[in-house]
Amino acid sequence: MPQPRKYANRADQQAAYRQRQTREREALLASKGLPLLPAIANIPGHARWNAMLLYAQTLLNDAADEMQEYHDDRSEQWQESEKAEELLAKLELLQGVADQLQEI
């Protein structure tokens, strides 16, 4: 026995799909602490962009802090190793990117 149709036609099915996608996008932005997208697509979302840049900068700074703590917690022998030099090079690049992001 066939199941009853959930939607009357394909247009209703597509409309429901678009609504689900919109809700998921809004939930994703909310989970990241970002404001919703502007209602009209051609209006700039300066507040949203600024929030995204601040979030990215915060993540970069947190990663740099964790990397520095990791380096500082290791032994002197490890700190003089090649792996430590690689970590410090990455850390320096990361801090440079965070500084550039702050200038935007």
N, C-alpha and C positions, 0 to 999 in steps of 0.2 A: 504494500500500500504506500503510495507516494506521500512524502511529508508535505504539510501545507507550506505555501510560499511565505517567506519571511517579509519580502518586499513585493509590492504590487507590480513593479516593473523595474527595468534596468536603471532608469533615472533615479528612482528612490534608493536603489542599492548604491549607486555612485554618490548620491548626496550623503548617505549615512557613512560611507567610506571617508569622504572629505571631512565630515564632522569628527570622526574618530581621529583622523590625522591631525586636525587642528588641536583637539584636546591633548593629544600626545605631545605635540610641539610645545604647547603652553605648559604642560607638566614638566617637560625637560628644562625649559627656561626657568620655571619657578624653582626647580630643584637646584639649579646653579645660582639662584639668587638674582637672576636677571629680570628686568622689566619686560612686559609683553611687547610684541612687535607693534609698530604703528598700525592703525586701522586701515590707512590708505597706503598702498605699497610705495608710492612715489614721494612720501613725506619722510625726510631723514629721521633716523632713530638715534639722535645724538646721546640721549640719556642711556639708551641700551648699549650703544658703542662704548661710551665712557665706562659703564659698568663692566662690560666685557674686558676692556683694557685693564681696568683695576683688578679684576679677577685673575687675568693672566699674569699681571705683575706680582700679585700676591703668591700665586703658585710658584713662579720663578724664584722669588725671594725665599719661600719656604724650602724649596729644593736646594737652594744654595746654602741655607742655614744647616739643613740636614747633612749635606755633603761635608761642610766644614766641621760639624760635630763628629762625623764619622772619621774624618782625617785626624782630628785632635784626640780621639779616643784610642787610636792605634798606638802601637809601640814605636819607639824612636827608630828601631831597625826598619819597620814597615814604612815609616814616614820618609825614610831615605831611599826607599825602593822605587823601581820604575813605575809600579802601579800607583804609587802615591803621586808621582809626577804627572801621570796621566789624569788622575783625579783632580789635581790642582789646575791643570790646563783646562779641563772641562768646567771646573768651578769658575775660573777666570772668564771663560767665554759666556757662561751663564750669567754672571754678574754684568758683563758688557751688554748682553741682550736686555737684561732688566733695566739697565741705565738708559739704553736707547728707547725702550718702551715708555719710560717715564717722561721722556722728552716729547712724546706724541701728544 
